[in-house]
Amino acid sequence: MTVSTRRRWRGAATGFAFNRVASEDMLASIAYTLRTYEEPSRGRKMQLCAMRRESSWATSARRYVALYEELVGRTASRRLADRDGTNEP
């Protein structure tokens, strides 16, 4: 998740978002954004929380590699089982 708002009440939010595509949710997020803008210390706290999060591609890349290896492994195992006649439907 790029933006975290669920922990905003504990001071760990990293941005502004809303879950449902609904005008009520968007307006609530806008209202929260305005309250944050009016209170610079709150905005700075949010900024620092976002800066502490790991946001490089390293984590995503590791996950993609693990998924790729898992999928390739499954495919290779299936091919071997089919070739050996050990693959049961």
C-alpha positions as CSV (number, residue, x, y, z in Angstrom):
1,M,0.0,0.0,0.0
2,T,1.4,3.4,-1.0
3,V,-0.7,5.5,1.4
4,S,-1.6,4.4,4.9
5,T,-4.5,6.2,6.5
6,R,-5.9,3.4,8.8
7,R,-3.4,4.3,11.6
8,R,-4.0,8.0,11.4
9,W,-5.5,8.2,14.8
10,R,-2.3,6.8,16.3
11,G,-0.2,9.2,14.3
12,A,1.1,6.7,11.8
13,A,-0.6,7.9,8.6
14,T,1.5,8.5,5.5
15,G,-1.1,10.3,3.3
16,F,-4.7,10.8,2.3
17,A,-6.9,8.2,0.7
18,F,-10.4,6.8,0.8
19,N,-11.6,3.2,0.4
20,R,-14.9,3.4,-1.4
21,V,-15.5,5.3,-4.5
22,A,-18.2,7.4,-2.9
23,S,-18.6,11.1,-2.5
24,E,-19.0,10.8,1.3
25,D,-15.7,9.0,1.6
26,M,-14.0,11.5,-0.7
27,L,-15.4,14.5,1.3
28,A,-14.3,12.9,4.6
29,S,-10.8,12.6,3.2
30,I,-10.8,16.1,2.0
31,A,-11.9,17.3,5.4
32,Y,-9.1,15.4,7.0
33,T,-6.7,16.9,4.6
34,L,-7.8,20.4,5.4
35,R,-7.6,19.7,9.2
36,T,-4.0,18.4,8.6
37,Y,-3.1,21.5,6.6
38,E,-4.4,23.8,9.3
39,E,-2.2,21.9,11.9
40,P,1.4,21.9,10.5
41,S,2.7,19.6,13.2
42,R,0.2,17.0,12.2
43,G,1.3,17.3,8.5
44,R,5.0,17.1,9.5
45,K,4.4,14.0,11.6
46,M,2.7,12.4,8.6
47,Q,5.6,13.4,6.4
48,L,8.1,11.8,8.8
49,C,6.1,8.6,9.0
50,A,6.1,8.4,5.2
51,M,9.8,9.0,5.1
52,R,10.5,6.2,7.5
53,R,8.7,3.6,5.3
54,E,10.7,1.5,3.0
55,S,9.7,2.7,-0.4
56,S,12.4,1.3,-2.7
57,W,11.8,-1.3,-5.4
58,A,13.9,-3.8,-3.4
59,T,11.0,-5.3,-1.4
60,S,8.7,-5.4,-4.4
61,A,11.5,-7.0,-6.6
62,R,12.1,-9.7,-4.0
63,R,8.4,-10.5,-3.9
64,Y,8.2,-10.7,-7.7
65,V,11.2,-12.9,-7.9
66,A,9.8,-15.3,-5.2
67,L,6.5,-15.4,-7.0
68,Y,8.2,-16.1,-10.4
69,E,10.3,-18.8,-8.9
70,E,7.2,-20.4,-7.2
71,L,5.3,-20.3,-10.5
72,V,8.2,-21.6,-12.6
73,G,8.8,-24.4,-10.0
74,R,5.1,-25.4,-10.2
75,T,5.2,-25.5,-14.0
76,A,8.5,-27.4,-14.0
77,S,7.1,-29.9,-11.5
78,R,3.9,-30.4,-13.5
79,R,5.9,-31.0,-16.7
80,L,8.1,-33.6,-15.0
81,A,5.0,-35.3,-13.6
82,D,3.3,-35.3,-17.0
83,R,6.4,-36.7,-18.6
84,D,6.8,-39.4,-16.0
85,G,3.1,-40.3,-16.0
86,T,2.8,-39.5,-12.3
87,N,0.5,-36.5,-12.7
88,E,-3.0,-37.5,-11.5
89,P,-6.0,-35.5,-12.5
